[in-house]
Amino acid sequence: MLFEFSRQMKWRLALAPLFCCASFNGQMADEQQFDLETYWRKPLAEQGEPPAQWTSAERAFEAAACGACHPETFAQWQTSRHAHAFSPALVAQLLGQDAAATAECLQCHAPLAEQREAFEAARARGLAHRPDAQGLAASGNSCGGCHLRHHQRFGPPQRGTGATGASPLPAPHGGAFRTSFFERAEFCSTCHQFTADTAVNGKPLENTFAEWQASPQAAHGIVCQTCHMPDRAHLWRGIHDPAMVAKGLTPRIAADSEKVLFELTNSGAGHAFPTYTVPTVVMSAVALEADGTPRPQTLRTHVIARRVHFDGTTWAEDSDTRLLPGQSAGIELPWNGSDRARVWLDVIPDDFYTTQVFPGLIQTLPARSEARRLALEASAAAVSSRFRLYETELRRP
């Protein structure tokens, strides 16, 4: 099921090669000739042979090698979801798939061709379940996936000056080519916008870029990087991070003599909240007894989620109650004879996996298999990812 979920949602690109990524003598296309679609043509091509004069550090693809000169960025990346894109949940699924199916998933989860080759080499040795044997694949979406093409490094405009194009030579690893495309929302869309052929009820299963295009944030020049990479921090915080979720929402919690009101507005996310089909967010309000325990049958809830299911052949949408930018949802709770009430928001980032994916996957895997062990580990991590915001107790005025 997890593999089908990923495979059905894949980008399928057919893009012409419009831009020669780089040469090693510094004679490169200028900013105006850079083409984003060619840069993200998938699957990414192998890097090929590096210049003979380069040191081993300049030839390396490992994130730790990049971290030797970029320690702060490397430390940030290590805490990110990108660094853990090659997760136990993914590996548990891939162990039962062939190389072609694996390659589709890795286009976003571990995009370098060399990462795919490393995983298949580990599989051939019977060690694909072990991170220490997966080589480059284990680092998931690391530095090279975004910044490396044919051994040439690419990045955003120079800090301070805003300079673009090729950096002066000589420089380590042939310098870098700087382009403003790294600061545009389109850069992120290759993995965060699925194509129309994945649409369920008229909407792709992940539709983040299209949601952003229709948002007030897009109209005001607020892009993905503004919120998810502030000051170029390689953190990419999202639905799993309480502070990031709270930053995108505005709660209104109030009480009068008749009722309690709990209202939530998507005031800061430049896309639907939540933007994809995995998380579930639940608003709750309950009347309390004098001792603070919930009064029976007074609980009111409102679910914010896009609920889908896969029947083995097709996807279907059960409901979509997500909040588009500026939209609100609310609960009104009568006092029900009580003088106290409590409201709160439960955020369940991995709800689809814990309720629909892992139970079936674990059941189908052999009892003592590495795949089952990894799936159990992933299931436990998914359950523990939930958190609560805005818990507040109110008294009747």
C-alpha positions as CSV (number, residue, x, y, z in Angstrom):
1,M,0.0,0.0,0.0
2,L,2.8,2.5,0.9
3,F,4.5,1.8,-2.4
4,E,1.3,2.2,-4.3
5,F,0.7,5.5,-2.5
6,S,4.1,6.8,-3.6
7,R,4.0,5.3,-7.1
8,Q,0.5,6.6,-8.0
9,M,1.6,10.1,-7.0
10,K,4.8,10.3,-9.0
11,W,5.8,13.2,-11.2
12,R,6.2,12.1,-14.8
13,L,8.3,14.5,-16.7
14,A,9.1,14.6,-20.4
15,L,11.3,17.7,-20.7
16,A,13.7,18.6,-23.5
17,P,17.4,19.2,-22.6
18,L,17.4,23.0,-22.9
19,F,20.4,23.8,-20.8
20,C,23.9,22.4,-20.7
21,C,24.4,22.4,-16.9
22,A,28.1,23.2,-16.7
23,S,31.6,22.9,-18.0
24,F,34.7,22.7,-15.7
25,N,36.5,25.6,-17.2
26,G,34.1,28.1,-15.9
27,Q,32.6,28.9,-19.3
28,M,28.9,28.5,-18.4
29,A,25.6,29.8,-19.5
30,D,24.6,33.0,-17.8
31,E,21.6,33.5,-15.5
32,Q,19.1,34.2,-18.4
33,Q,20.0,30.9,-20.1
34,F,19.4,28.7,-17.0
35,D,16.4,26.4,-17.4
36,L,14.7,25.0,-14.3
37,E,12.9,22.2,-16.1
38,T,16.1,20.8,-17.5
39,Y,17.8,21.1,-14.2
40,W,15.0,18.9,-12.7
41,R,14.8,16.5,-15.5
42,K,14.1,13.1,-13.8
43,P,15.6,10.7,-13.2
44,L,18.7,12.7,-12.6
45,A,21.6,11.6,-14.8
46,E,24.8,10.1,-13.4
47,Q,27.4,12.7,-12.5
48,G,30.0,11.0,-14.7
49,E,33.8,11.4,-14.3
50,P,35.0,14.4,-12.3
51,P,38.0,16.4,-13.5
52,A,41.2,14.4,-13.0
53,Q,42.9,17.2,-11.0
54,W,40.2,17.3,-8.3
55,T,40.9,16.2,-4.8
56,S,38.9,13.3,-3.2
57,A,36.9,15.9,-1.2
58,E,35.9,17.8,-4.4
59,R,34.8,14.5,-6.0
60,A,32.7,13.4,-3.0
61,F,28.9,13.2,-3.0
62,E,28.4,12.6,0.7
63,A,26.6,15.4,2.7
64,A,29.4,15.2,5.4
65,A,31.9,16.1,2.7
66,C,29.9,19.3,2.0
67,G,29.6,19.9,5.7
68,A,33.4,20.2,6.0
69,C,33.2,23.6,4.4
70,H,29.5,24.3,5.2
71,P,29.1,23.1,8.8
72,E,26.2,25.2,9.8
73,T,24.1,24.2,6.7
74,F,25.0,20.6,7.2
75,A,23.9,20.7,10.9
76,Q,20.6,22.3,9.9
77,W,20.0,19.7,7.2
78,Q,20.7,16.8,9.6
79,T,17.6,17.9,11.6
80,S,15.4,18.1,8.6
81,R,12.8,15.8,7.0
82,H,14.9,15.9,3.9
83,A,17.8,14.2,5.7
84,H,15.4,11.4,6.8
85,A,13.6,11.0,3.5
86,F,15.2,7.5,3.2
87,S,13.2,6.4,6.2
88,P,12.6,2.9,7.7
89,A,9.0,3.2,6.4
90,L,10.3,3.7,2.8
91,V,12.9,1.0,3.1
92,A,10.4,-1.5,4.4
93,Q,8.4,-0.9,1.3
94,L,11.3,-0.9,-1.1
95,L,12.5,-4.3,0.1
96,G,9.5,-5.9,-1.6
97,Q,9.8,-4.0,-4.8
98,D,11.9,-4.4,-7.9
99,A,14.5,-2.0,-9.1
100,A,12.2,-0.1,-11.5
101,A,9.6,0.5,-8.9
102,T,12.3,1.5,-6.4
103,A,13.7,4.0,-8.9
104,E,10.4,5.8,-9.1
105,C,10.3,6.4,-5.4
106,L,13.9,7.5,-5.1
107,Q,13.4,10.3,-7.6
108,C,12.4,12.4,-4.7
109,H,13.5,10.4,-1.6
110,A,17.1,9.9,-2.7
111,P,17.3,11.6,-6.1
112,L,20.9,11.1,-7.3
113,A,21.5,8.3,-9.7
114,E,24.5,7.3,-7.5
115,Q,22.1,6.9,-4.5
116,R,19.9,4.5,-6.4
117,E,22.9,2.5,-7.5
118,A,24.2,2.3,-3.9
119,F,20.8,1.0,-2.7
120,E,20.7,-1.7,-5.4
121,A,24.2,-2.7,-4.6
122,A,23.2,-3.1,-1.0
123,R,20.2,-5.1,-2.0
124,A,22.4,-7.4,-4.2
125,R,24.4,-8.2,-1.0
126,G,21.3,-8.8,1.1
127,L,22.0,-5.7,3.2
128,A,19.5,-3.2,1.9
129,H,17.8,-3.0,5.3
130,R,21.0,-1.7,7.0
131,P,21.7,2.1,6.9
132,D,25.4,1.4,7.2
133,A,25.3,-0.7,4.0
134,Q,23.1,1.6,2.0
135,G,25.9,4.1,1.2
136,L,24.7,7.3,-0.4
137,A,21.1,6.2,-0.4
138,A,20.9,6.4,3.4
139,S,21.3,10.2,3.3
140,G,18.0,10.7,1.5
141,N,17.4,14.1,-0.1
142,S,20.8,15.5,0.7
143,C,23.0,18.3,-0.7
144,G,23.6,16.8,-4.1
145,G,19.9,16.3,-5.0
146,C,19.4,20.1,-5.1
147,H,22.9,21.4,-5.7
148,L,24.9,19.0,-7.9
149,R,24.6,18.3,-11.7
150,H,27.4,16.7,-13.7
151,H,29.8,17.5,-10.8
152,Q,29.1,21.2,-11.0
153,R,27.6,22.9,-7.9
154,F,24.6,25.2,-8.2
155,G,23.1,27.6,-5.7
156,P,21.2,30.8,-5.0
157,P,22.5,34.4,-5.7
158,Q,25.4,35.5,-3.6
159,R,24.6,36.8,-0.2
160,G,24.9,40.6,0.0
161,T,25.6,41.3,-3.6
162,G,22.9,39.2,-5.3
163,A,25.4,38.2,-7.9
164,T,24.4,35.3,-10.3
165,G,26.2,33.2,-12.8
166,A,29.5,31.5,-12.5
167,S,31.7,32.2,-9.5
168,P,35.3,33.3,-10.2
169,L,37.9,30.7,-10.8
170,P,40.0,29.1,-9.4
171,A,37.7,27.9,-6.6
172,P,37.1,24.5,-4.9
173,H,35.1,22.0,-7.0
174,G,35.2,24.3,-10.0
175,G,33.2,27.0,-8.2
176,A,29.5,27.3,-8.3
177,F,26.8,28.6,-10.6
178,R,24.4,31.0,-8.9
179,T,20.8,31.4,-10.1
180,S,17.7,33.0,-8.8
181,F,15.8,29.8,-9.6
182,F,16.9,28.6,-6.2
183,E,14.7,31.3,-4.6
184,R,11.6,30.6,-6.6
185,A,8.7,28.4,-5.6
186,E,9.0,26.5,-8.9
187,F,12.3,25.0,-7.6
188,C,10.4,23.1,-4.9
189,S,7.5,22.0,-7.1
190,T,9.3,19.1,-8.7
191,C,8.7,17.0,-5.6
192,H,5.8,19.0,-4.0
193,Q,3.4,19.2,-6.9
194,F,2.1,16.0,-8.5
195,T,0.7,15.9,-12.0
196,A,-2.9,15.9,-13.2
197,D,-2.8,12.1,-13.8
198,T,-2.7,11.6,-10.0
199,A,-5.8,13.7,-9.5
200,V,-8.5,12.4,-7.1
201,N,-11.8,14.3,-7.3
202,G,-10.1,16.8,-9.6
203,K,-7.1,17.5,-7.3
204,P,-3.6,15.9,-7.4
205,L,-2.8,13.9,-4.3
206,E,-0.2,16.6,-3.5
207,N,-1.1,19.9,-4.9
208,T,1.0,22.3,-2.9
209,F,2.5,24.4,-5.7
210,A,-0.9,25.0,-7.3
211,E,-2.4,25.9,-3.9
212,W,0.4,28.4,-3.4
213,Q,-0.2,29.9,-6.9
214,A,-3.8,30.7,-5.9
215,S,-2.8,32.1,-2.5
216,P,-2.4,35.7,-1.2
217,Q,1.2,34.8,-0.4
218,A,2.0,34.2,-4.0
219,A,0.5,37.5,-5.0
220,H,2.7,39.2,-2.4
221,G,5.9,37.4,-3.5
222,I,6.1,35.1,-0.4
223,V,7.5,31.8,-1.7
224,C,8.1,28.4,-0.2
225,Q,11.6,29.4,0.8
226,T,10.4,32.4,2.7
227,C,8.7,30.2,5.4
228,H,10.4,26.9,5.0
229,M,14.0,28.1,4.5
230,P,14.1,31.4,6.5
231,D,17.5,33.2,5.9
232,R,18.4,30.2,3.7
233,A,18.3,27.8,6.7
234,H,18.2,24.2,5.5
235,L,15.4,23.2,7.9
236,W,12.2,22.7,5.9
237,R,10.0,22.6,8.9
238,G,6.4,21.6,8.3
239,I,3.4,19.7,9.8
240,H,5.7,17.7,12.2
241,D,6.9,20.8,13.9
242,P,4.6,22.4,16.5
243,A,6.2,25.9,16.2
244,M,5.8,25.9,12.4
245,V,2.2,24.8,12.6
246,A,1.4,27.4,15.2
247,K,3.0,30.1,13.0
248,G,0.6,29.3,10.2
249,L,-2.6,29.4,12.2
250,T,-4.5,31.9,14.3
251,P,-6.8,30.5,17.0
252,R,-9.7,32.4,18.5
253,I,-10.9,31.0,21.9
254,A,-13.7,32.8,23.7
255,A,-16.6,32.2,26.0
256,D,-19.9,34.0,26.7
257,S,-22.8,33.1,28.9
258,E,-24.3,30.8,26.3
259,K,-21.3,28.9,24.8
260,V,-17.6,28.4,24.2
261,L,-16.2,29.3,20.8
262,F,-13.1,27.7,19.3
263,E,-12.2,29.0,15.8
264,L,-9.1,28.3,13.8
265,T,-7.9,30.3,10.7
266,N,-5.3,29.5,8.2
267,S,-3.7,32.9,8.4
268,G,-0.1,32.1,7.5
269,A,0.3,28.9,5.4
270,G,0.5,29.8,1.7
271,H,-1.3,26.6,0.8
272,A,-4.1,24.4,2.1
273,F,-3.7,23.4,5.8
274,P,-2.7,20.6,5.8
275,T,-1.4,20.6,2.2
276,Y,-1.4,16.8,1.6
277,T,-3.4,13.7,2.4
278,V,-1.4,12.2,5.2
279,P,-2.0,14.5,8.2
280,T,-5.2,14.9,10.2
281,V,-5.9,17.8,12.5
282,V,-8.8,17.7,15.0
283,M,-10.3,20.6,16.8
284,S,-12.0,19.6,20.1
285,A,-14.1,21.2,22.9
286,V,-15.6,19.5,25.9
287,A,-17.6,20.6,29.0
288,L,-16.0,19.7,32.3
289,E,-17.3,18.5,35.6
290,A,-16.5,20.5,38.8
291,D,-13.4,18.2,39.3
292,G,-12.1,18.9,35.8
293,T,-13.1,15.6,34.2
294,P,-14.9,15.7,30.9
295,R,-18.7,15.6,31.1
296,P,-20.1,12.5,29.2
297,Q,-21.5,13.1,25.7
298,T,-20.4,16.8,25.5
299,L,-17.4,16.4,23.3
300,R,-17.5,18.4,20.1
301,T,-14.9,17.9,17.3
302,H,-14.1,19.1,13.9
303,V,-11.7,17.3,11.6
304,I,-9.4,19.2,9.2
305,A,-8.0,16.8,6.6
306,R,-8.2,15.4,3.1
307,R,-9.2,11.8,3.5
308,V,-8.6,9.4,0.6
309,H,-8.4,5.6,0.3
310,F,-7.0,3.2,-2.2
311,D,-9.0,0.1,-3.1
312,G,-6.1,-1.7,-4.8
313,T,-7.0,-0.2,-8.2
314,T,-8.0,3.4,-7.8
315,W,-7.9,6.2,-5.4
316,A,-11.1,7.8,-4.0
317,E,-11.6,10.9,-1.9
318,D,-13.9,10.5,1.1
319,S,-13.8,14.1,2.3
320,D,-11.8,17.4,2.1
321,T,-12.2,19.8,5.0
322,R,-8.8,21.4,4.8
323,L,-8.4,25.2,5.2
324,L,-7.3,27.2,2.2
325,P,-5.4,30.4,2.9
326,G,-7.7,32.8,4.8
327,Q,-10.3,30.1,5.6
328,S,-11.6,29.3,9.1
329,A,-13.3,26.5,10.9
330,G,-14.9,26.5,14.3
331,I,-16.7,24.7,17.1
332,E,-19.5,26.1,19.3
333,L,-20.0,24.2,22.6
334,P,-23.0,25.0,24.8
335,W,-22.2,25.0,28.5
336,N,-24.5,22.0,29.0
337,G,-25.1,22.9,32.6
338,S,-21.3,23.2,33.3
339,D,-19.3,26.2,34.3
340,R,-16.0,24.9,32.8
341,A,-14.8,23.8,29.4
342,R,-11.6,22.8,27.6
343,V,-10.6,23.3,24.0
344,W,-7.5,22.0,22.2
345,L,-6.1,21.1,18.8
346,D,-4.6,17.6,18.0
347,V,-2.2,17.5,15.1
348,I,-1.5,13.9,13.8
349,P,1.1,14.4,11.1
350,D,1.3,10.7,10.0
351,D,-2.4,9.7,10.4
352,F,-2.8,8.1,6.9
353,Y,0.2,5.9,7.6
354,T,-0.9,4.8,11.0
355,T,-4.5,4.1,10.1
356,Q,-4.3,2.8,6.5
357,V,-0.7,1.9,5.5
358,F,1.2,0.3,8.3
359,P,-1.5,-2.0,9.7
360,G,-1.9,-3.7,6.3
361,L,1.8,-3.6,5.5
362,I,2.9,-5.2,8.7
363,Q,0.3,-7.9,8.4
364,T,1.6,-9.0,5.0
365,L,5.3,-9.1,5.9
366,P,6.9,-12.3,7.3
367,A,7.1,-12.3,11.1
368,R,10.9,-12.3,11.4
369,S,11.7,-10.3,8.3
370,E,13.8,-7.2,8.2
371,A,11.0,-5.5,6.3
372,R,8.5,-6.2,9.1
373,R,11.0,-4.9,11.7
374,L,11.4,-1.7,9.8
375,A,7.7,-1.3,9.3
376,L,7.1,-1.7,13.0
377,E,9.8,0.8,13.8
378,A,8.2,3.3,11.3
379,S,4.8,2.7,12.7
380,A,5.9,3.5,16.3
381,A,7.6,6.7,15.1
382,A,4.5,7.8,13.2
383,V,2.3,7.3,16.3
384,S,4.7,9.3,18.4
385,S,4.7,12.2,16.0
386,R,1.3,13.6,17.1
387,F,1.2,16.7,19.3
388,R,-1.3,19.1,20.9
389,L,-1.7,22.9,20.5
390,Y,-3.8,25.6,22.1
391,E,-5.1,23.6,25.0
392,T,-7.1,26.1,27.1
393,E,-9.6,25.8,30.0
394,L,-12.4,28.4,30.1
395,R,-14.9,29.3,32.8
396,R,-18.4,30.5,32.2
397,P,-18.6,34.4,32.6
